[in-house]
Amino acid sequence: MDMVSEQYEAYPYPERNPADERKRLITGSPSHPLEMDHFLWGGKRDWSRPLRALVAGGGTGDALIQVATVLTAAGRPYEITYLDLSRASRKIAEERAKVRELKSIRFETGSLLDAAGYGSFDYIDCCGVLHHLPEPQAGFDALARALAPEGGMGLMVYAPYGRSGVYPLQEAFSTLTDGMTPKARLKAAKSIYERLPDGHPFKRNPHLVDHEQGDAGFYDLLLHSQDRPFAIDDLIAALEAAGLAFAGAPQAGLYDLARFLPDGIALPNGLDPTSRMALAERLDGTIKTHVVYAAPKNRVIPVPGKDMASVPHLKGVSGADLSREVARKGEITIARGAEKTRLTLSRDVAPLLAGIDGRKPLSVLAQATRLDPFAFNALWRPAERVLVQAGILLYSRLLG
């Protein structure tokens, strides 16, 4: 057994207790169906058609449980294949699905490099896996081969700058614990960690918390034997090499170079969009993961929200609560780990936000506020851009 397989048999990650499914659902990016629809199908997917999904490197089941639970609650059909090398992780994922009584899930033990052998998929989730492969590009290529022509995927890979301090520790711990069992490695590394100076770059990095959330988190963050981070331009290059195109990011605002430029300083000439994103990542310095969506290069994805039949949804907040906040302050505060960002919105858009319930299209919101198309667009589109960039606003017909 290689060191990666040995790790996940000993410490399935992320650490999950199936009994907790009775009291909470873990949601996030990528792979919430609303988010998938927005970025991959322009908010216009026909959800009466079963979603054929692959969770590649499914771990203890977070993405699997999220997709299946949300679609089950919405009364939408699906067929999900879970794939992972770790039998210990698969057991936990199966137990979580059993507690929730989720159906139409096929559990497989195997490598994502063989993904195409399990079918052709409308959607593929691969979260926190590709950066752990000996040859990550082989993983990108394998997943691309498993995509249906009109399909897409959601990915998460580690990023370098927000993980400052991680890689020197990984190298040191690897040398000092070579040849030990996983349990002995963890014990030794924890003892050494306690002796690190408070000024160590890792200890001063407020964005890293996995090591404080159990043995599996400590091991995955600081003792992993294969961990190659991707800057955003490296990630987009890997997608393109696999025949895929970048289709968007839920936290697109993080990659907006303009937010760092003071008045009077324009964007440099000749920079392509990927180069601008790469510069923004370097200036930000706190991004520890990249969450992106991708689709085959030849696919044309409709622009979300372009027509008045589009149905807006709010993520993580109700329309009523967001409306009150905007009406009171003319701004909202977005928290991302230890970072907080203030976003300005016109107070006049508050009545439109109050009407968002995931079922009403834009046309109904406009009618309810007695706005003609010109007035509606003048008010709505600037707010839409801010909220989409922040990952709060999505378009989908999931609920009908």
Secondary structure, DSSP 8 states (H G I E B T S, - for coil): --HHHHHHHHS-SS---GGGGGT-----SS--HHHHHHHHHTT---TTS-EEEEEET-TTSHHHHHHHHHHHHTT--EEEEEEES-HHHHHHHHHHHHHHT--SEEEEES-GGGGGGG--EEEEEEES-GGGSSSHHHHHHHHHHTEEEEEEEEEEEE-SGGGTTHHHHHHHHHHHTTT--HHHHHHHHHHHHTTS-TTSTTTT-TT--GGGS-HHHHHHHHS-S------HHHHHHHHHHTTEEEEE-TTGGGG-GGGG--TT----TT--HHHHHHHHHHHH----EEEEEEEETT-----TT-STT--EEESSS-HHHHHHHHHHHSEEEEEETTEEEEEE--GGGHHHHHT--SSS-HHHHHHHTT--HHHHHHHHHHHHHHHHHTT-EEE--TT-
